[in-house]
Amino acid sequence: MNYSKYAAIHARHLSNKICLIERTPSIGKRRTLTWKQFNDAIDRTANYLAKECGVKDGEYVMHLQNNSLEWLITYYAVIRLGAIIVPLNFRFESSDVLYAANVCNPRVFFLGSEFLKVVQPIQNKLETVRHYICIGDTVPDDMIDYAKVDAYDDVSDVMNDVEDNHDLAMMFTSGTTGTPKPVMQTHFSLKNTAAGNGMTYFVEKNDNYLFFLPLFHSGTMFLWAPFYTTGATGTILREFNDPKYILEAIAEEKCTDVLFVVPVGIMILNAIENGTINIADYDLSAWRYMEIGAQPVPFDIMKNLVENLPCGISNIYGITEGGGGGLFNLYPEDVLRKPGSIGKPTYGVEAKIIDFEGNEVPAHSIGELVFATERMMKGYHGNPKMTAATIQDGWLRTGDLVQTDEEGFFYIVDRMKDMITSGGENIYPVEIEDALMDHPDIEDVACIGYPDDRLVEIVLAVVQLKKGRSMTEAELIEYAASKMAKYKIPRKVIFDDIPRSATGKVRKPLIREKYTGRKEAFKKLN
């Protein structure tokens, strides 16, 4: 079944129910769509693509937009035709867009007008693009104004009833290592993701999922999947630079669930601490659940969130290749009892930990996390060798080093590619970062291996201090010495801002390149 068919089903049976809400709080703007309106908009756009742009089954359509109603309409219109959507990271530079286009050879390119400055410099190099459809107030003469698509008068059913294993999306990973890889998801994998996250997070048809993190990312998009398939509501918050915007949306729209990343959690906690916001001023009675993930969550942050927010909080884990956010979940009753854990595999996910030879390891032993699930990707586009190296005998190799405790709870130790080898000792940056984050003056921290003639690598800590705070290298090292073994203590400290992706992941390749001249950590495993 075509994954977009759920919208058509809901349009028939829940026609007047609100499907989507879009809020732009700085200008007081609010838009809504019922399920019927949403489905009609999908059909209208799909008909335009097929009849005016010639988009056919199996062709690729690129997509570069900020979160909006149009983001979702255009996404579902493409897959309704059996074409393959390629949602791009809104932080892509011109070279990244060109790289993606050379991978997928798109026929049509949807873009928000705010991205013209990224696309126009390379427009003459996008040789396969026949039609640019621009969404926004400024539309160049050589592009189609989306308003024309939105006014198209053909809303007839154009559903392509594809097979389950038909490609649905090419998603470029937003991981922390190397060039983004093109991950192929199918209609089957998305349906299984929706089922898995629906079972894990107890989604009901009257729920309302708030999302402000980018939809191009598998965390946001895949955690919304069960709300979409169930016929629940989604609230798009287009701005979240002010924490009150998040709380206002939850209170006024009666949102039940939301995904955070660590920087957002810190932003809200800082606002509570400095008195900018008062939780008691908002009616948050509908808010049941909040997931936080995309990176290890320092325990002090988790503890403060639990103490200050009125909802249940889960620590989650997921990767794009495996089916996005929600592959592992640590439920609210365990988040303080099991500090640092990502919980256990969720519905339809089987996991184990293996050593370098592929043998399963016992509790408390560190190895690579592998798992099997029907949520996982079909493979990497055009790269059977990389696909075969990643999916072995039905098990997906994550590249994450983990261990379990005696109760079977999983703990991320670090990325294999981020592991530091110093004087023959394996050092895991996450452990050091978590310890340093306990310091009240530290806002953020990232540790990498720094080349050393004698020890091969030493630990370099890049530390971002809270506004108005100060600290010396000696003070930081003295603090570290009170928290960890001697060989783990950073031998070099730099005070600087920590670059993070749109989904909150530390951009360690950028940090390595800036301070060591190389993007990759030394390879530890073949």
Protein Blocks (a to p, Z undefined) as FASTA:
>chain_A
ZZklmmmmmmmmmmmpcfbdcddfknopacdddfklmmmmmmmmmmmmmmmnopaehiac
dddddddfklmmmmmmmmmnopacddddfkbcfklmmmmmmmnopabdcddfklmmmmmm
mmmmmmmlmbdcdedjbdcfkbccfklmmmpcbfcdfbdcddfklcfbdcddfbfehjdd
dddddfklmmmmmmmmmmmnopafkbccddfbdfkbmklmmmmmmmmmnopacdddfbfk
bfklmmmmmmmnopabdcddfklmmmmmmmmmnomacfklpccklpmbdcdehiacdfkl
mmmmmmmpcbdcddddddfklnpahkaccdfklmmmmghiabjadehiacddddfkopac
dehiacddddddfkbcfbdehilklmmmmmgghiacehiacdddfkopacdfbdfklpcc
eehiacdfklmmmmmmmpmkbmbdcddddddfklopacdddddddehiacdfklmmmmmm
mmbcfklpcfbdcdddddddfkopacfklmmmmmnopabdcdfbZZ
